[in-house]
Amino acid sequence: MYFYKLNCRVLVFLYLLCLVAADGYSDDQPGMSCGTLRDLNLQQPPKRVLLVPLLSREPHTTESRRWSELPARQLKTFYQNRFNATVKQLQDVWSWSDYYRQIELMIKKSQTFDRMIFISHGGFDGPVLANAGYVEELQLSEGKSKLLMRSEAQPGLMNEISIAYVNGENRTFSDYIALHRSDLVSMKFNDLWQQLKGLEKQLQPLDNACFQRYCSADKLSVMVAEHRTYQLYLCELICRKSLFELKTSVEISPERFFHFTKSLSSLLTSDGLIFFGACNPGSQAPKNPLEPDETELLINSSLAGGPHQSYVHLVSKATGRITAGPIGESSAADIVDRMIKFESHRHQHNLCLVSPIAN
């Protein structure tokens, strides 16, 4: 296992991935930003298509969690009408467990496809399922408790959040954790932090001597409003004894990543295409991490002989299959438009196509 520290600035960075776009090819390479359709050993026309709409939404938005099913229906109609292809679609994929359960049944039946199309949110590390399927574990040791919550939003990246607290130090707090475990495990790190800090504020009194030392009325009166607000925030943290310690981390799991890529190569014919309809699967990896102690990305790791130029390059190398995906931002309508143009051999910007032979 590779283990790296993840802090909140990385979460902000990943949230902004879909704002990045690039344009990097000339007209002598019709339709491709990296790679070209020429000389590809690609099944034409497509005969069997598998659609994989992943059901999740961006946090704090009003979009439907089933948004990906609409472009899936549109692509199903396109492939059936244009190529008379047989089209299968995975249903109700809320977590990667849902994905593997349906995929494994297809593999047992020896079903194969020459197009496998994912429709989802995503980033530099591939498709994202926000409903990641948490696994919780309560560890007890020497009067201390630690609630571990693990999830896999992207195949091969295992996220862990831990809440550590002293048993019996505050009975109300301990009881709250015990009674609300099922609610806590599904919360994002920042939301969880705010929830527990709010509870702590109700249960733990401020140390008045500490507060007067750093946030007395005299000290605050000489500060500008912005600095005053921040100083009060710091005093709340420093001058109230904390009831818990909250940590987050991410772990690169080669076993989980290759389990995912094995599912792709098992279902896809050797001359088939994997397409990731999401933001940034074809975007180049950042050359430097944001901070020295922050997590690396899958594409910057040593997986499948990495580091790799993009997630598309990584998956193509790991599966031995032709792989494609957008460079920069993407939308539901964009995913449909890209596949129609691709199958029609029409010119388009910001699409990365990688052959395992050239990769």
C-alpha positions as CSV (number, residue, x, y, z in Angstrom):
1,M,0.0,0.0,0.0
2,Y,1.1,3.6,-0.7
3,F,0.0,6.0,2.0
4,Y,-0.2,9.8,1.7
5,K,-1.6,12.6,3.8
6,L,-4.6,14.4,2.4
7,N,-5.7,17.9,3.7
8,C,-8.6,20.2,2.9
9,R,-6.7,22.1,0.2
10,V,-6.6,18.9,-1.9
11,L,-10.4,18.5,-1.5
12,V,-10.9,22.1,-2.8
13,F,-8.5,21.4,-5.7
14,L,-10.4,18.2,-6.7
15,Y,-13.7,20.0,-6.5
16,L,-12.3,22.6,-9.1
17,L,-11.0,20.0,-11.5
18,C,-14.0,20.3,-13.8
19,L,-13.2,24.0,-14.4
20,V,-10.1,23.2,-16.3
21,A,-10.1,22.8,-20.1
22,A,-7.4,22.4,-22.8
23,D,-7.2,22.5,-26.6
24,G,-4.1,20.6,-27.8
25,Y,-4.3,19.3,-31.3
26,S,-4.2,20.5,-34.9
27,D,-6.5,19.8,-37.8
28,D,-4.1,17.2,-39.3
29,Q,-5.2,14.9,-36.5
30,P,-8.9,14.9,-37.1
31,G,-10.9,14.4,-33.9
32,M,-8.1,13.8,-31.4
33,S,-6.2,15.9,-28.9
34,C,-3.8,13.1,-28.1
35,G,-3.7,10.2,-30.5
36,T,-5.4,9.7,-33.8
37,L,-8.0,7.4,-35.3
38,R,-5.6,6.4,-38.0
39,D,-4.3,2.8,-37.9
40,L,-6.3,1.8,-34.8
41,N,-7.4,-1.8,-34.5
42,L,-10.9,-0.7,-33.4
43,Q,-14.1,-2.7,-34.0
44,Q,-16.2,-0.9,-36.6
45,P,-19.1,-0.7,-36.6
46,P,-19.8,-1.3,-32.9
47,K,-22.0,-4.4,-32.4
48,R,-22.3,-4.7,-28.6
49,V,-22.3,-1.7,-26.3
50,L,-22.3,-1.5,-22.5
51,L,-23.4,1.8,-20.8
52,V,-22.4,2.5,-17.2
53,P,-24.2,5.5,-15.8
54,L,-23.0,6.1,-12.2
55,L,-25.6,7.6,-9.9
56,S,-24.3,10.5,-7.8
57,R,-24.4,14.2,-7.7
58,E,-22.1,17.1,-6.9
59,P,-22.5,18.0,-3.2
60,H,-24.6,21.1,-2.3
61,T,-26.3,21.1,-5.7
62,T,-29.8,20.4,-6.8
63,E,-29.0,18.1,-9.7
64,S,-30.7,14.7,-9.7
65,R,-28.6,11.8,-8.6
66,R,-29.9,10.0,-11.7
67,W,-28.7,12.7,-14.1
68,S,-26.4,10.2,-15.9
69,E,-29.4,8.0,-17.0
70,L,-30.6,10.6,-19.5
71,P,-27.4,10.6,-21.7
72,A,-27.4,6.8,-21.3
73,R,-30.8,6.6,-22.8
74,Q,-29.8,9.0,-25.6
75,L,-26.7,6.9,-26.4
76,K,-28.7,3.7,-26.4
77,T,-31.1,5.2,-29.0
78,F,-28.1,6.3,-31.1
79,Y,-26.3,3.0,-31.1
80,Q,-29.5,1.0,-31.8
81,N,-30.7,3.3,-34.6
82,R,-27.3,4.0,-36.2
83,F,-25.6,0.6,-36.0
84,N,-28.4,-1.8,-35.0
85,A,-26.2,-2.6,-32.0
86,T,-27.1,-4.6,-28.9
87,V,-27.0,-2.2,-26.0
88,K,-26.9,-3.2,-22.3
89,Q,-27.0,-0.8,-19.4
90,L,-26.0,-1.3,-15.7
91,Q,-28.8,-0.3,-13.4
92,D,-28.8,1.5,-10.0
93,V,-25.0,1.9,-9.6
94,W,-24.9,3.8,-6.4
95,S,-21.6,2.3,-5.2
96,W,-18.7,0.4,-6.7
97,S,-20.2,-2.7,-5.0
98,D,-23.2,-2.3,-7.2
99,Y,-21.0,-2.0,-10.2
100,Y,-18.9,-5.2,-9.4
101,R,-22.0,-7.2,-8.6
102,Q,-23.5,-6.6,-12.1
103,I,-20.2,-6.9,-13.9
104,E,-19.3,-10.2,-12.3
105,L,-22.6,-11.7,-13.5
106,M,-21.9,-10.6,-17.0
107,I,-18.4,-12.1,-16.8
108,K,-19.8,-15.4,-15.6
109,K,-22.1,-15.5,-18.6
110,S,-19.0,-14.8,-20.9
111,Q,-20.6,-11.6,-22.2
112,T,-18.3,-9.3,-24.1
113,F,-18.7,-5.8,-25.6
114,D,-16.8,-3.6,-28.1
115,R,-17.8,-0.4,-26.4
116,M,-17.8,0.3,-22.7
117,I,-19.0,3.8,-21.9
118,F,-18.9,5.4,-18.4
119,I,-21.1,8.4,-17.7
120,S,-20.3,10.1,-14.4
121,H,-18.6,12.9,-12.5
122,G,-14.8,12.5,-12.5
123,G,-11.4,14.0,-12.2
124,F,-7.7,13.3,-12.9
125,D,-8.1,9.9,-11.1
126,G,-11.1,8.7,-13.1
127,P,-14.9,8.3,-12.5
128,V,-16.3,9.3,-9.1
129,L,-19.1,7.8,-7.1
130,A,-20.0,10.2,-4.3
131,N,-22.1,7.6,-2.7
132,A,-18.9,5.7,-2.0
133,G,-20.2,2.9,0.3
134,Y,-18.6,3.5,3.7
135,V,-17.2,0.7,5.9
136,E,-17.1,1.5,9.6
137,E,-15.0,0.0,12.4
138,L,-14.9,1.0,16.0
139,Q,-11.5,0.3,17.7
140,L,-11.1,0.3,21.5
141,S,-7.8,0.6,23.2
142,E,-6.7,1.7,26.7
143,G,-9.8,3.8,27.4
144,K,-9.8,5.4,24.0
145,S,-12.2,4.9,21.1
146,K,-11.5,5.4,17.4
147,L,-14.3,5.3,14.8
148,L,-12.8,4.5,11.4
149,M,-14.8,5.2,8.2
150,R,-13.5,4.0,4.9
151,S,-14.8,4.6,1.4
152,E,-13.8,4.3,-2.2
153,A,-15.1,7.1,-4.4
154,Q,-12.6,6.3,-7.2
155,P,-11.3,2.8,-8.0
156,G,-7.9,2.4,-6.3
157,L,-8.2,5.3,-3.9
158,M,-9.2,4.3,-0.4
159,N,-10.3,7.3,1.7
160,E,-10.3,7.1,5.5
161,I,-11.7,9.4,8.2
162,S,-11.1,8.7,11.9
163,I,-12.7,10.2,15.0
164,A,-10.7,9.5,18.2
165,Y,-12.0,10.4,21.6
166,V,-11.5,9.3,25.3
167,N,-14.2,7.0,26.6
168,G,-16.2,8.6,29.4
169,E,-14.5,12.0,29.2
170,N,-17.8,13.4,28.2
171,R,-20.6,10.8,28.3
172,T,-23.0,12.9,26.2
173,F,-20.4,13.1,23.4
174,S,-19.6,9.4,23.6
175,D,-23.3,8.5,23.5
176,Y,-23.8,10.8,20.5
177,I,-21.1,9.0,18.5
178,A,-22.6,5.6,19.4
179,L,-26.1,6.6,18.5
180,H,-25.3,8.5,15.2
181,R,-22.6,6.3,13.7
182,S,-24.7,5.4,10.7
183,D,-25.3,9.1,10.0
184,L,-21.7,10.2,10.6
185,V,-20.1,7.6,8.2
186,S,-21.9,9.1,5.2
187,M,-20.8,12.7,5.9
188,K,-18.0,14.6,4.1
189,F,-15.0,15.6,6.1
190,N,-15.8,19.3,6.3
191,D,-19.4,18.7,7.2
192,L,-18.4,16.2,9.8
193,W,-15.9,18.7,11.3
194,Q,-18.6,21.4,11.6
195,Q,-21.1,18.9,13.1
196,L,-18.8,17.7,15.8
197,K,-17.4,21.1,16.6
198,G,-20.9,22.4,17.0
199,L,-21.7,19.7,19.5
200,E,-18.4,20.3,21.3
201,K,-19.3,24.0,21.6
202,Q,-22.5,23.0,23.4
203,L,-20.8,20.6,25.8
204,Q,-17.5,22.2,26.6
205,P,-17.1,25.6,28.3
206,L,-14.5,28.1,27.2
207,D,-11.5,28.7,29.4
208,N,-12.2,32.3,30.3
209,A,-8.6,33.0,31.3
210,C,-7.4,31.8,27.9
211,F,-10.1,33.7,26.1
212,Q,-9.3,37.0,27.9
213,R,-5.6,36.5,27.2
214,Y,-6.1,36.3,23.4
215,C,-9.6,37.7,22.6
216,S,-10.4,40.4,25.2
217,A,-12.5,43.3,24.1
218,D,-9.4,45.6,24.2
219,K,-7.5,43.3,21.9
220,L,-10.4,42.9,19.5
221,S,-11.2,46.6,19.3
222,V,-7.9,47.4,17.6
223,M,-8.3,44.8,14.9
224,V,-9.9,45.3,11.5
225,A,-13.2,43.3,11.1
226,E,-11.6,40.5,9.0
227,H,-8.8,39.9,11.5
228,R,-11.3,40.2,14.5
229,T,-13.5,37.4,13.0
230,Y,-10.5,35.1,12.5
231,Q,-9.1,35.8,15.9
232,L,-12.4,34.9,17.5
233,Y,-12.4,31.7,15.5
234,L,-8.9,30.8,16.7
235,C,-9.9,31.6,20.4
236,E,-12.8,29.2,20.1
237,L,-10.4,26.5,19.0
238,I,-7.6,27.2,21.4
239,C,-9.6,28.1,24.5
240,R,-12.0,25.2,24.5
241,K,-10.7,21.7,25.4
242,S,-11.3,19.4,22.4
243,L,-13.3,16.3,22.9
244,F,-12.1,14.6,19.7
245,E,-9.4,14.3,17.1
246,L,-10.6,14.2,13.5
247,K,-8.2,13.0,10.7
248,T,-8.5,12.2,7.0
249,S,-6.1,10.3,4.7
250,V,-6.0,8.6,1.4
251,E,-4.3,5.4,0.4
252,I,-3.5,4.1,-3.1
253,S,-4.6,0.5,-3.3
254,P,-3.0,-1.3,-6.3
255,E,-5.2,-4.3,-5.5
256,R,-8.4,-2.3,-5.8
257,F,-7.2,-0.4,-8.9
258,F,-6.3,-3.6,-10.8
259,H,-9.5,-5.2,-9.7
260,F,-11.3,-2.4,-11.6
261,T,-9.1,-2.6,-14.7
262,K,-9.5,-6.4,-14.7
263,S,-13.3,-5.9,-14.9
264,L,-12.8,-3.7,-18.0
265,S,-10.5,-6.0,-19.9
266,S,-12.6,-9.1,-19.0
267,L,-15.7,-7.6,-20.6
268,L,-14.2,-5.7,-23.5
269,T,-13.0,-7.4,-26.7
270,S,-9.4,-6.8,-27.6
271,D,-10.4,-4.4,-30.4
272,G,-13.0,-2.6,-28.2
273,L,-13.0,0.9,-26.7
274,I,-13.3,2.2,-23.1
275,F,-14.8,5.7,-22.9
276,F,-14.9,7.7,-19.7
277,G,-17.6,10.4,-20.1
278,A,-16.5,12.7,-17.2
279,C,-14.3,15.7,-16.4
280,N,-10.6,15.3,-17.0
281,P,-9.8,11.7,-17.7
282,G,-7.8,12.8,-20.7
283,S,-6.2,15.8,-19.0
284,Q,-2.5,15.9,-18.3
285,A,-1.5,15.1,-14.7
286,P,-0.3,18.1,-12.6
287,K,3.5,18.0,-12.7
288,N,3.9,18.9,-9.1
289,P,1.8,18.1,-6.0
290,L,0.1,21.1,-4.3
291,E,2.2,20.7,-1.2
292,P,5.1,18.4,-0.4
293,D,3.0,16.3,2.1
294,E,-0.1,16.0,0.0
295,T,-1.4,13.0,-1.8
296,E,-0.2,12.0,-5.2
297,L,-2.7,11.1,-7.9
298,L,-3.1,7.6,-9.4
299,I,-1.7,8.9,-12.7
300,N,1.4,10.2,-10.9
301,S,2.0,6.8,-9.1
302,S,4.0,3.8,-10.3
303,L,0.8,1.8,-11.2
304,A,1.1,0.0,-14.6
305,G,4.6,1.4,-15.2
306,G,3.6,5.0,-14.3
307,P,3.7,7.9,-13.9
308,H,1.3,8.5,-16.8
309,Q,0.3,11.5,-18.9
310,S,-3.4,11.1,-18.0
311,Y,-6.0,8.6,-16.6
312,V,-6.8,7.5,-20.1
313,H,-3.1,6.6,-20.6
314,L,-3.1,4.7,-17.3
315,V,-6.2,2.6,-18.0
316,S,-5.1,1.9,-21.6
317,K,-1.7,0.6,-20.3
318,A,-3.4,-1.4,-17.5
319,T,-6.1,-3.0,-19.6
320,G,-4.4,-3.3,-23.0
321,R,-7.4,-1.6,-24.6
322,I,-8.0,1.5,-26.6
323,T,-9.2,4.2,-24.1
324,A,-10.6,7.7,-24.6
325,G,-12.0,10.6,-22.5
326,P,-12.4,14.4,-22.5
327,I,-9.6,16.8,-21.8
328,G,-10.9,19.3,-19.3
329,E,-14.6,19.9,-18.5
330,S,-17.5,17.8,-19.7
331,S,-21.3,17.7,-19.3
332,A,-24.1,15.3,-20.0
333,A,-24.8,16.7,-23.4
334,D,-21.1,16.9,-24.2
335,I,-20.7,13.1,-23.5
336,V,-23.5,12.3,-26.0
337,D,-22.1,14.7,-28.6
338,R,-18.5,13.3,-28.2
339,M,-19.6,9.7,-28.8
340,I,-21.8,10.6,-31.8
341,K,-18.9,12.5,-33.3
342,F,-16.4,9.8,-32.5
343,E,-18.5,7.0,-34.1
344,S,-19.1,9.3,-37.1
345,H,-15.3,10.1,-37.5
346,R,-16.0,13.8,-37.1
347,H,-13.6,16.5,-35.9
348,Q,-13.7,17.5,-32.3
349,H,-11.6,19.3,-29.7
350,N,-10.4,18.2,-26.3
351,L,-10.6,14.5,-26.7
352,C,-7.8,12.2,-25.7
353,L,-7.6,8.8,-27.5
354,V,-4.9,6.3,-26.5
355,S,-3.9,3.0,-28.0
356,P,-2.0,0.5,-25.8
357,I,0.3,-0.2,-28.7
358,A,1.5,3.4,-28.8
359,N,1.2,4.0,-25.1
